[in-house]
Structures are given as structure tokens and as C-alpha cells.
Amino acid sequence: MSVPVLNGASPYSDADGGNGGDDVGVVEKWEMPEAAEPTPENIERIKKAVAKPEWRKHVLSPMWVGEAIAPILGLDPEADKDQIKQVIRKLISQKVLKTIPGWTATRKPCLFVVSSDWSAPVPPTGAE
């Protein structure tokens, strides 16, 4: 937050309440916004969106599950990344979604995110 120091000429006053002097940046308290609460309709849409084991838990993955969930909640996957991660954690803790171990096409282990009622095994693309 910018705060005027009031070290300028006394008779002069500018629009932000200062006197033409310097402004300094100061720290102010920031609180993380609450995660959007998905509606029952959105939860069903999310479960359908992650029906196949292609969405991954890791945020740096090109198939990050947040990319599938964000449009459903009206969020931007880049700008609202922290809020989306919070929603994903909440849906996993509420057992709406679950993670299952699997392998990428390049034979690296990863966690896929699927609907909690999804029970088919992940194809072992790199586990041989």
C-alpha cells in the first residue's frame, strides 16, 4: 500500500491527501480468499470432467486437474491457482475426488485425480 510521507511543500496538497512529497510502500495484512463452494450441480460436472484417468494432481503437470475444474467454477486456472488448489484439496478430503497412483507415458510415477466412485485400474503405461 502506498502512503504519503508528507515531506513536500506545506501549502501544496494533491488528490490523494499528500503534500507533493514522497510516497512509500508499506505492508498490509493479506488473507487468502475462501475457496469457492461448489454447488451439487458443479460437483456432478466436476466428477464427469475427471472421469478418465488423464488429470493429474501436480499443479505443474500439463494435465493438472485444476484445468478441468476451473471453468466449471468460473475461475481462471492461472490467476486463481491457489483457490483452485484449495477446492481440489477440499473435494479430496470430502471424498468427492480421489487420487490414484499411475505412470505417465514417459514411465514416471504420478498421481491421477478421478471421481471417488471411479474404480477402474489405471493402465500401466510405464510400469512394465
C-alpha positions, 0 to 999 in steps of 0.5 A: 500500500502506498502512503504519503510521507508528507515531506513536500511543500506545506501549502501544496496538497494533491488528490490523494491527501499528500503534500507533493512529497514522497510516497512509500510502500508499506505492508498490509495484512493479506488473507487468502480468499475462501475457496469457492463452494461448489454447488451439487450441480458443479460437483456432478460436472466436476466428477464427469470432467475427471472421469478418465484417468488423464488429470493429474494432481501436480499443479505443474503437470500439463494435465493438472486437474485444476484445468478441468475444474476451473471453468466449471467454477468460473475461475481462471486456472492461472490467476486463481491457482491457489483457490483452485488448489484449495477446492481440489484439496477440499473435494479430496478430503470430502471424498468427492475426488480421489487420487490414484497412483499411475505412470505417465507415458514417459514411465514416471510415477504420478498421481491421477485425480478421478471421481471417488466412485471411479474404480477402474485400474489405471493402465500401466503405461510405464510400469512394465 
